[in-house]
Amino acid sequence: MKVLYGISILAGTIIGAGLFSLPYITSVVGIHVMIGYLIFLGAVSFLVHYFLGEISLRTPDFLRLPGFARYHLGKKAQKVAYISGILGMLGAILAYLILGGEFLSALLSPQIGGDTVHYTTIYFIISSAFIYSGIRAISKMELCGIALFFLLLVFTFIYGFQEISMGNLLVRKEQFDLFLPYGALLFALWGGALVPEIEELLSLGKERKKLRTIIPAGMLFSVLISFFFIIVILGMAGEGTTREALVGLENYLGQEVAALMLLFGLLVVFTSIITIGLTVKKILWYDLNIPRDASWAITCFIPFILFLAGIKDFIGVIGVVGAVMIAVDAILILLMYEKIKPKTVRLITYPLIFLFVLGIIHEAIYYFI
């Protein structure tokens, strides 16, 4: 039972905002390119998560990535882990803020009017209140929300099967960008924060080694769900696929079913922003000794200020977070794994480190230069 629960936690963590970017990205690069990315980056993500699982099994409990980094690599590595982790999670909150505002606007604006900025502000106020109060029951809602969203996705596939066209799957927009899927897919397939949590859950029942079963199963399930989501949304919408995937589906599913999809999509992103927000607040408060209210303000207001400053490109945000912040975490994991395994493992870790460094350089040139 704990194995199934562990798989659901890992898959539930991975399946989030990044998932909603994949149909549009596929429409830009083409289904064949995206399948190649899913296979390749799915394998890379599996290796990094598996290595993190091995590190977790060989490190004292109640530590997370910064603690692992200090234990195996020293204080400087711990500081890098804190910086990449906090910036990555703040970027993820910004992505969820953008996505949540778009979903709320698509759901309510046809009835009551208003623009996306207004709905994003409402979404920000509500989510910030939850993060301030520190409500923990939201994590259980997250798993339920993802399970319900998956069931609704299956229903949508059956209900809208007649709208799915092979021609739509083969569509490719004019603005072809071969590297567009890289950062977004790394973001969409990342669940490293929960690997130590699952290991601790298993250790209570002395079943820690089952982590080696949970990680591949959870990763495989996440990749398959991502592919299925692409098939359903892109197969129906084709060139009309929006950057947020669920917006505009009323043209293919009808208003009621599309509204239901938006509602459950909103639930998924809302529970996720609360979970990530609480994590950042606690790191700032407990680990870095920043006062509670200041920790909350940093967690909530920095992403919102960035949104108001004009950073509203959902795919661009998750691309930077995936290709830079998550890549830094992955490099730290690979360096730590070398410490606990024979040197022959460098045949795997060195090429992966080289890949992540190239990704960081490409993203820096593309977005910041």
N, C-alpha and C positions, 0 to 999 in steps of 0.2 A: 504493500500500500504506500509506503514511504517513497518507493521508487517512482510510482505513478505520480505522486504528489510533487516529487522533485522534478520530474519531466515537465509537469504542468507549470511549475514555478519558473523554470528556465525558459520554456517556450513562451509563457505569458509575459516574461520580461522582454524577450526579444521582439515579440510581435507588438509593435506600437506605431509611433509616428512614421518611422521609416517605411513601413509597409505601404502607406498611402501615397508615397512618391513613386513607387515602382511602375505602375501602369503608364504614367505620363513619360517617365524616362525610357521605358520600352518603346513607346511611340516615337521617340526621338532617335534611338539607336537601332531599333529593329529587334524583333523577337529572337533572331538567331544570335545576335551579339549578347542580348540579355541572358539567354540560356547559358552561353559560355561564361559570362560573369558569375551567374548563380552557381555553376559547377565549380569554377576556380576559387572564387572568394568564399563560397560555402566550405570548401575543403580547407582554405587558409584559416577561416574563422573557427572551424572545428579544431584544427591543430592548436591554435592559440588558447581556446577554451579548455582543451584537454590538458595542455601544459599547465594552465592555471589550476586545474583540478589537482594535478600531481604536486604542484607547489603547495596547495592548500593542505593536502594530505601529509606533507612533510614539514609543516610549519605549525607552531603552537596555535591553538584555537583563539577565537575572539580577536583576530587581526583581519584587516582588509588590505587592499593593494598597497597603500602607503606603508602599513605595518610590515607587509611581506617585503617591500622594497628595502626598508631599513634593516630587516633581519638578514637578508641575503646580500644586499648591495651597499648598505651604508646610509648615512644621514642625507647625503646629497641626492641620492636616488629617491629617498622618501620625499624630499622637497619637490623634486620634479613630479612625483606621483600626485602630490597634493595640488600642484599648479594645474597639471593636465586634467586631473579629475574634476576639480572645481570649475575650471573654464569649460570643460566638456559638458558638465551637467547644466551650467548656466546657459550654454548654447542649446542644449536639449530643451530646457524650459522655454527659451525663446521660440524654438521650433514648434513646441506644443501650444504656445500662446498664439502664434500665427495660425496654426491649423485649427485650434479650438474656436478662434474668432471667425474663421471662414465657415466652419460647420454651423456655428450658432447663427451667423448671418444668413446662410443659405436656408436654414430651418425656419427662421422667424421673419426675416425681412419681407418675404412675399405677402405676409399677413399684416404686419404692423409697420413696415417701412424701416428706415434707418440704414446707415452705411456700415461697412465692415469695421471701421475704427471704433464706432460706438459699441458694437457687439464684442469686439476684442477687449475694450475697456471693462465692460460688464463681466466678461469671462475672467479678466485679470483680478477684479475686485473680489469675486466669489472664490477663486482659487487661492488668492492671498489670505483670505479670511480662514480658509481651511488649513493652510500651511501655518498660520500664526497660532491657531488653536491646537495644533499638533495631533489631530485626529488620526489614530493608527488603524482603525477598522477599515480604512479606505483600501488597504492592501488586499483584503479579502474580496472587496468589491471589484478590484482590478481583475482578479482571476475569473470571477463570475461574468464581468463585462466582456472579457475576451472570449469566454466560452459561448456566451449568447451571441456575440458578434460572428463567431465562426458558424454557429447554427444558422444565423440569418444569411450568411454568405452562401451556405449550401442551399438554403431556400431560394435565394436570389438566382443562383445558378439554374435551379430547376424551373423556377417561375419565368426567368428570362432566357431560357435555353434557345428559344426560337429567334431571339435577338442577337445571339452570338454568331458571328460570321468569321470564317477563315480569312476572308479578305481584310477584315478589320485587324486581325492578329498580325497580318503581314504589312500593315501600314507603317510608313516611316516618314516623319515630318522633315521639312527641308533643312532645318537647323541642326544637321547631324553633328554630334559631339561624341567621339568614341570614348572619351574618359569620363563622361558625365555619370555613369553608374557607379564609379569606383568608391567615392566617399560616401554617397548615399547608401550604397549596399553594405558597406562596412558598418555604417550607423544602424541600418535595418537588421543586421545579423549579430549585433553586439548584446551580450547578456552577462558580461564578465562580473559585474557588481554582485550578482546573486550566486555565483559559484561558491564562495566561502560560506554564504548563508546555508546553502543546500548541504555542504559538507558538515556543518555544525548540526543541522537537523538529523543527518544520518548518524552522526557520532553518538547521539543520545540513545540510539538503538544498536550501537556497535556494528553498523553496516556501512562504514565509511567507504569501503572499496567499491560499493555499488555506484559511487560517483562516476566511475569509469564506464558504466552502462548508461547512466542518466545523461551525460554530456552528449555522446553521439546521437542518442535517441531524440533529445530535445533539439539539437541542431538540425537533424534530418527533418523532423516535423516542421520546424520553422521555415526551412528552405522550401518544402513542399507546399506549405500554406502560402508563402510568398508567390510561388509559381501559379498556384490555383487562383489567387487574388488577381494576378496579372491577366490570366486567361478570362476570368469573369468580366472584369471591368473593361479591359482593352477590347475583348471580343464583342462587347456590346457597343461601346462608345467609339472605337476606332479613332479617327482624326479629331473627334470631339472630346477626347479624354482630357480632363482638366488636371492641373498640377496637384490638386488635392484629392483626386480620384472620385470621391463621392459627390462632389458638387456637379450638378447638371444631369444626374441620372434620371430625373423625372421624365426626361424625353424618351427614355427607353423602358423604364419600369412602371411608370405612372407615379402620380404625386404621393400616394399613400405609402407604397413600398420604398420609394426613394427617401421619404421623410423618416421612415423607420430605420433605414440604413444610416442616415445622418445622425439620428438620435443615439444609436448604439455606437457609432463612430465617435460621437461627442463624449459618450460615457468612457470609452477606452482612453481617449486623450486626456480627459479630465482626471481620471484616477491616476494616470501616469504622471501628470504634472504635479499632483499632490505628493506622490511617492518620491519623485526626484527632488521636489522642493524640500520636503522634510529631511531627506538625506543631506542636502547641501547645508541646510540650516544647522543640523547637528554637527557636521564637520567643522563649520565655522565656530559654533558655540562650544562644543566639547573639546575638539582637538586643537583648535587655534585660539581658544579662550577669548573670542570676541563676544561682547554682551549679547544676550538673547534677542533683544529687540533689534539691535544693529545687524545681527546675523539674519534675522527675518527680512529686514529692509534690503540688505544686499541681495539676498536670494530672489526676492520678488521684484524689486524696482529696477535693478540693472537690466534684466531682459526687457521689461516694459519700456524703459527709456530708450533702449536700442531699437525697439519696434517704432516708437514715436519719432525717432531720429531717421526713420526711413528704411530700416533693415526688415523687409517684409517678404523676401524671397525664401520661401520655405525650403525648397530644394537646395538653394545655395547655402543656407545655414547648416542643414544636416550634412551637406557635402564637406564643408569646412570642419565640422565637428568630427565626422568619420575619418577623413583623410589626414587630419592633423592631431586632434586630441586623443581619439581612440587609437590612432597609430602609435603615438608616444606610449600609451599604456601597453599596447601590444609589444613594443620593443622592450620595455621594462620586463614584461613577462618572459620574453624569449631570453633575455640576459639572465634572469633569475633561474630559468630552467637549465641553463648551462651549468649553473652552480651545483645542481643536484643530480646531474647526469654525466656520463663519460663524455670526453671531448668529441667523440664521433658524432654526437648530436649536432655539431656545428654544420654538418652537411645539410641539415634542415634549417637550423636557426639563422645562419648567416645569409642565405638567399632571401629568407623572409624579412630579416632586418633591412637588407638592401632594398627590397620591394617597398617596405613602409617608408624608408627614407626618401626614395624616389617619389612616392606619393605625396609626402610632405612638401618636397621641393616644387613639384608640379602645382599643388594647390596654392602655395605661397606666390608663385609666379602668376598663376591664373587670376587670383582674387585680390592680391595685395600689391602687385607691382604694375 
